[in-house]
C-alpha cells in the first residue's frame, strides 16, 4: 500500500491511499454504487413523504390568507381577461389557479361596487367571490388543491 499526499493549495492537502489490489477496486466501486443508490433512495423517500403530507394537510385545511386575493384574481385573468386584481404579483401562478375554475359554473361579482369603482379591491372581491356570491367555497378550494398538486 502506498500513501500519497497531494497538495492542491499550499494551505490544504488531501491524503489519499491507493492499493493495486483488484479486489479492493471492485469493493470500492460497489460501495460507491451502494452509496449513490442509498442517497437517491433517501431523496425519493423524502420527496414522496413530503408530497403525501402536503396533499393530505391541504385537503383538510381551508384557504390561506393570500388565496382570498389570488383565487379571484386568477379567475378574472382567465375568464374575464381582466387583470385589475392583485397586479403587484406575477400572474402565472394565479392563472394556473384560475384555469381549473373555468370548468365550474361560478358567479363572479362583476356588478359589485368593489369591482366597478375601487382600485385593486382584491380582498373585498375575494370575500364576495368565495363566500357571498352563492359559489361553493369548499369546491373552489378543493379545485385549488388539485391544481397545486399537479
ZALUMGU-167892 format. One line per 10 residues: number of its first residue (from 0); for each residue x, z, y of N, C-alpha, C. Coordinates in Angstrom, 2 decimals. Atoms other than C-alpha are relative to their C-alpha. Layout:
! residues N
NUM	X,Z,Y,X,Z,Y,X,Z,Y  ...
! end
This chain:
! residues 150
0	0.85,0.00,-1.17,0.00,0.00,0.00,0.89,0.00,1.23  -0.77,0.10,-1.22,1.28,-0.95,3.41,-0.87,0.51,1.15  0.71,-0.51,-1.17,0.32,0.73,6.67,0.58,-0.68,1.23  -0.42,0.68,-1.22,0.41,-1.18,9.93,-0.64,0.66,1.21  0.56,-0.44,-1.27,-0.08,-0.01,13.48,-0.02,-1.23,0.89  0.17,1.19,-0.81,-1.50,-2.82,15.60,-0.28,0.46,1.43  0.18,-0.37,-1.39,-1.16,-2.45,19.37,-0.81,-1.07,0.72  0.84,0.91,-0.77,-3.97,-4.06,21.35,0.36,0.09,1.47  -0.42,-0.30,-1.36,-3.12,-2.45,24.66,1.01,1.14,-0.11  -1.01,-1.05,0.11,-0.31,-0.08,25.43,-0.58,1.38,-0.26
10	0.53,-1.34,0.17,-2.62,2.94,25.53,-0.88,0.16,-1.24  0.87,-0.08,1.17,-4.71,2.08,22.48,0.69,-0.64,-1.20  -0.52,0.60,1.22,-3.80,1.38,18.90,-1.04,0.15,-1.10  0.93,-0.01,1.12,-5.60,0.74,15.66,0.83,0.10,-1.27  -0.70,-0.19,1.26,-4.41,1.97,12.31,-0.76,-0.76,-1.08  0.66,0.76,1.06,-5.16,-0.47,9.50,0.80,0.16,-1.28  -0.65,-0.10,1.31,-4.44,-0.24,5.82,-0.32,-1.26,-0.77  0.23,1.18,0.82,-4.02,-3.21,3.59,0.47,0.28,-1.41  -0.37,-0.11,1.40,-3.82,-3.49,-0.12,-0.19,-1.38,-0.60  0.07,1.34,0.58,-3.14,-6.62,-2.05,-0.81,-0.04,-1.29
20	0.75,-0.08,1.23,-5.30,-5.48,-4.97,-1.35,-0.73,0.16  1.24,0.77,-0.07,-8.21,-7.93,-5.63,-1.24,0.86,-0.21  1.14,-0.89,0.24,-10.48,-5.15,-6.91,-0.41,0.71,1.28  0.32,-0.66,-1.27,-10.23,-3.38,-3.57,-0.65,-0.96,0.98  0.61,0.98,-0.89,-11.07,-6.57,-1.69,-1.46,-0.23,-0.38  1.37,0.19,0.46,-14.19,-7.10,-3.82,-0.84,1.23,0.34  0.70,-1.23,-0.33,-15.16,-3.46,-3.35,-0.32,0.06,1.50  0.20,-0.02,-1.46,-14.72,-3.71,0.44,-1.07,-1.01,0.42  1.00,1.00,-0.33,-16.79,-6.91,0.58,-1.40,0.47,-0.40  1.32,-0.46,0.45,-19.62,-5.38,-1.44,-0.48,1.18,0.85
30	0.38,-1.11,-0.87,-19.58,-2.23,0.70,-0.44,-0.51,1.37  0.39,0.59,-1.27,-19.75,-4.37,3.83,-1.40,-0.60,-0.10  1.33,0.57,0.21,-22.76,-6.22,2.39,-1.06,1.10,-0.08  0.95,-1.11,0.11,-24.45,-2.92,1.47,-0.23,0.65,1.36  0.13,-0.60,-1.33,-23.77,-1.52,4.92,-0.86,-0.87,0.90  0.80,0.92,-0.80,-25.23,-4.62,6.59,-1.45,0.02,-0.47  1.34,-0.05,0.56,-28.24,-4.57,4.25,-0.70,1.30,0.40  0.57,-1.29,-0.39,-28.80,-0.88,4.98,-0.39,0.01,1.47  0.29,0.03,-1.44,-28.62,-1.42,8.74,-1.24,-0.84,0.30  1.16,0.86,-0.24,-31.10,-4.31,8.69,-1.27,0.61,-0.58
40	1.16,-0.67,0.60,-33.42,-2.40,6.35,-0.49,1.12,0.91  0.35,-1.08,-0.91,-33.33,0.55,8.71,-0.68,-0.53,1.26  0.61,0.61,-1.18,-34.10,-1.67,11.70,-1.41,-0.47,-0.31  1.32,0.50,0.38,-37.02,-3.31,9.89,-0.98,1.15,-0.21  0.87,-1.17,0.23,-38.43,0.07,8.80,-0.42,0.61,1.34  0.32,-0.59,-1.31,-38.24,1.42,12.37,-0.99,-0.88,0.76  0.90,0.91,-0.70,-39.93,-1.68,13.81,-1.40,0.04,-0.61  1.30,-0.03,0.67,-42.73,-1.62,11.22,-0.73,1.31,0.27  0.62,-1.30,-0.25,-43.39,2.11,11.60,-0.43,0.12,1.46  0.36,-0.04,-1.43,-43.34,1.81,15.41,-1.24,-0.85,0.26
50	1.16,0.87,-0.18,-45.81,-1.09,15.25,-1.28,0.64,-0.54  1.17,-0.67,0.59,-48.16,0.84,12.96,-0.46,1.15,0.89  0.36,-1.12,-0.87,-48.04,3.91,15.20,-0.60,-0.49,1.31  0.51,0.54,-1.25,-48.58,1.82,18.34,-1.42,-0.54,-0.19  1.30,0.60,0.24,-51.50,-0.08,16.85,-1.06,1.08,-0.27  1.00,-1.02,0.34,-53.23,2.99,15.39,-0.32,0.89,1.19  0.30,-0.84,-1.16,-52.87,5.05,18.56,-0.76,-0.77,1.07  0.72,0.77,-1.02,-54.06,2.23,20.83,-1.43,-0.30,-0.42  1.38,0.20,0.47,-57.15,1.73,18.65,-0.85,1.25,0.26  0.73,-1.25,-0.17,-58.09,5.39,19.19,-0.05,0.46,1.46
60	-0.09,-0.43,-1.39,-57.27,5.66,22.90,-0.85,-0.88,0.90  0.76,0.77,-0.98,-59.14,4.49,25.97,0.96,-0.79,0.89  -0.81,0.79,-0.92,-57.94,2.23,28.75,0.92,0.91,0.81  -0.91,-0.76,-0.86,-54.92,3.45,30.64,-0.28,-0.36,1.45  0.33,0.13,-1.42,-54.95,3.68,34.41,0.17,-1.43,0.53  -0.26,1.33,-0.55,-53.39,0.29,35.23,-0.91,-1.07,-0.58  0.86,1.01,0.60,-55.66,-1.58,32.86,-1.33,-0.13,0.75  1.20,0.09,-0.82,-58.57,-0.79,35.14,0.15,-1.10,1.05  -0.26,1.08,-0.95,-56.93,-3.23,37.57,0.42,-1.29,-0.70  -0.58,1.18,0.63,-55.15,-5.60,35.18,-1.01,-0.81,-0.81
70	0.96,0.74,0.83,-58.03,-6.49,32.85,-0.93,-0.88,0.84  0.83,0.90,-0.81,-60.45,-7.73,35.55,0.81,-1.04,0.76  -0.85,0.99,-0.68,-57.56,-9.41,37.36,0.29,-1.17,-0.93  -0.26,1.06,0.97,-56.62,-11.35,34.23,-1.23,-0.82,-0.30  1.25,0.72,0.26,-60.24,-12.23,33.56,-0.34,-0.93,1.17  0.30,0.84,-1.16,-60.70,-13.51,37.12,0.99,-1.15,0.13  -0.99,1.09,-0.03,-57.48,-15.54,36.86,-0.41,-1.12,-0.94  0.28,0.99,1.05,-58.59,-17.26,33.66,-1.39,-0.61,0.15  1.39,0.46,-0.01,-62.36,-17.51,34.07,-0.40,-0.62,1.35  0.43,0.44,-1.32,-62.75,-17.96,37.83,1.09,-0.74,0.77
80	-1.16,0.62,-0.68,-59.30,-19.37,38.72,0.20,0.60,1.39  -0.12,-0.70,-1.27,-59.14,-16.76,41.46,1.02,1.14,-0.18  -1.09,-0.98,0.17,-56.01,-14.64,41.93,0.04,1.03,1.12  -0.01,-0.98,-1.10,-57.10,-12.26,44.68,0.21,1.43,-0.49  -0.19,-1.35,0.52,-56.98,-9.21,42.40,1.42,0.21,-0.51  -1.30,-0.44,0.50,-53.70,-7.46,41.74,1.09,-1.05,0.17  -1.00,1.05,-0.19,-51.43,-10.10,43.32,1.44,0.51,0.04  -1.36,-0.54,-0.14,-48.46,-7.74,43.55,0.79,-0.01,-1.31  -0.69,0.06,1.29,-47.62,-8.12,39.84,-0.02,-1.43,-0.53  0.00,1.35,0.59,-46.65,-11.27,37.91,-1.24,-0.21,-0.87
90	1.29,0.24,0.64,-49.71,-12.92,36.37,0.02,-0.20,-1.52  -0.01,0.42,1.40,-48.54,-13.77,32.83,-0.68,1.01,-0.93  0.58,-0.99,0.91,-49.45,-10.51,31.07,-1.49,0.16,0.27  1.42,-0.11,-0.33,-52.75,-10.30,32.93,-0.77,-1.21,-0.52  0.64,1.20,0.55,-53.57,-13.88,31.94,-0.15,0.12,-1.51  0.08,-0.19,1.45,-52.76,-13.08,28.31,-1.06,1.03,-0.36  1.05,-0.98,0.25,-55.05,-10.05,28.53,-1.38,-0.58,0.28  1.29,0.59,-0.35,-57.82,-12.16,30.09,-0.45,-1.13,-0.92  0.37,1.13,0.86,-57.70,-15.09,27.65,-1.01,0.36,-1.09  0.99,-0.29,1.05,-59.49,-13.39,24.72,-1.35,0.42,0.55
100	1.27,-0.42,-0.59,-62.13,-12.09,27.11,-0.89,-1.18,0.35  0.80,1.18,-0.36,-63.25,-15.62,27.95,-0.96,-0.40,-1.12  0.87,0.32,1.14,-64.85,-15.87,24.49,-1.18,0.96,-0.10  1.12,-0.94,-0.04,-67.18,-12.97,25.29,-0.92,-0.38,1.15  0.97,0.25,-1.06,-70.32,-13.22,27.39,0.03,1.20,0.95  -0.18,-1.13,-0.91,-69.16,-10.88,30.18,-0.58,-0.31,1.37  0.50,0.13,-1.37,-70.70,-10.26,33.57,1.10,0.48,0.94  -1.01,-0.36,-1.00,-68.16,-10.29,36.39,-0.71,0.20,1.34  0.74,-0.33,-1.22,-69.33,-8.67,39.64,0.40,-0.85,1.21  -0.37,0.88,-1.11,-68.85,-11.70,41.91,-0.90,0.20,1.22
110	0.86,-0.26,-1.15,-71.77,-10.61,44.11,0.25,1.38,0.62  -0.35,-1.33,-0.49,-70.16,-7.22,44.71,0.60,-0.07,1.41  -0.60,-0.10,-1.34,-69.20,-6.14,48.23,1.53,0.02,-0.12  -1.45,-0.10,0.20,-65.72,-5.33,46.92,0.62,-1.37,-0.28  -0.52,1.34,0.31,-65.26,-8.88,45.59,-0.06,-0.92,1.21  0.22,0.94,-1.11,-66.62,-10.66,48.65,0.65,0.41,1.31  -0.41,-0.42,-1.34,-65.42,-8.54,51.56,1.31,0.80,0.06  -1.20,-0.83,-0.04,-62.50,-6.31,50.59,1.21,-0.81,-0.46  -1.24,0.66,0.39,-58.89,-7.38,50.23,0.61,0.77,-1.17  -0.62,-0.59,1.19,-57.44,-6.70,46.76,-0.70,1.29,-0.41
120	0.79,-1.17,0.40,-60.19,-4.33,45.71,0.02,0.17,-1.53  -0.16,0.00,1.45,-58.83,-4.17,42.17,-0.57,1.23,-0.69  0.47,-1.23,0.65,-59.76,-0.54,41.42,-1.52,0.06,0.00  1.46,0.01,-0.08,-63.35,-0.84,42.60,-0.57,-1.05,-0.94  0.47,1.08,0.88,-63.82,-4.16,40.82,0.25,0.33,-1.47  -0.28,-0.40,1.39,-62.19,-2.77,37.67,-1.05,0.94,-0.53  1.06,-0.94,0.41,-64.68,0.09,37.55,-1.33,-0.73,-0.16  1.26,0.75,0.10,-67.58,-2.27,38.21,-0.01,-0.93,-1.20  -0.07,0.96,1.11,-66.40,-4.85,35.65,-0.09,0.70,-1.35  -0.03,-0.65,1.31,-65.71,-2.43,32.83,-1.22,0.90,-0.25
130	0.96,-1.06,0.27,-68.34,0.26,33.32,-1.36,-0.15,0.67  1.26,0.03,-0.75,-71.09,-0.78,35.76,-0.72,-1.35,-0.05  0.63,1.34,0.01,-71.90,-4.45,35.02,-0.77,-0.28,-1.28  0.71,0.21,1.26,-73.53,-3.95,31.64,0.89,-0.54,-1.11  -0.95,0.45,1.04,-70.39,-5.02,29.73,0.33,1.15,-0.94  -0.40,-1.00,0.98,-69.33,-3.21,26.59,1.49,0.30,0.20  -1.39,-0.35,-0.32,-66.15,-1.46,27.79,0.83,0.19,-1.27  -0.74,-0.21,1.25,-65.17,-0.47,24.23,0.41,-1.33,-0.62  -0.31,1.32,0.56,-65.34,-4.09,23.09,1.10,-0.70,0.81  -1.04,0.58,-0.86,-63.27,-5.22,26.08,1.35,0.64,-0.30
140	-1.25,-0.72,0.27,-60.66,-2.54,25.36,0.54,-0.40,-1.38  -0.45,0.42,1.33,-60.54,-3.49,21.65,0.56,-1.41,0.03  -0.53,1.35,-0.15,-60.03,-7.13,22.63,1.37,0.07,0.63  -1.31,-0.21,-0.64,-57.19,-5.98,24.85,1.03,0.46,-1.02  -0.92,-0.48,1.03,-55.64,-4.16,21.90,0.41,-1.13,-0.91  -0.32,1.13,0.87,-55.85,-7.27,19.74,0.96,-0.95,0.67  -0.89,0.91,-0.74,-54.20,-9.38,22.42,1.38,0.60,0.14  -1.30,-0.65,-0.19,-51.44,-6.83,22.93,0.78,0.02,-1.30  -0.69,-0.10,1.29,-50.64,-6.64,19.21,0.53,-1.34,-0.47  -0.46,1.30,0.50,-50.18,-10.38,18.75,1.17,-0.52,0.79
! end
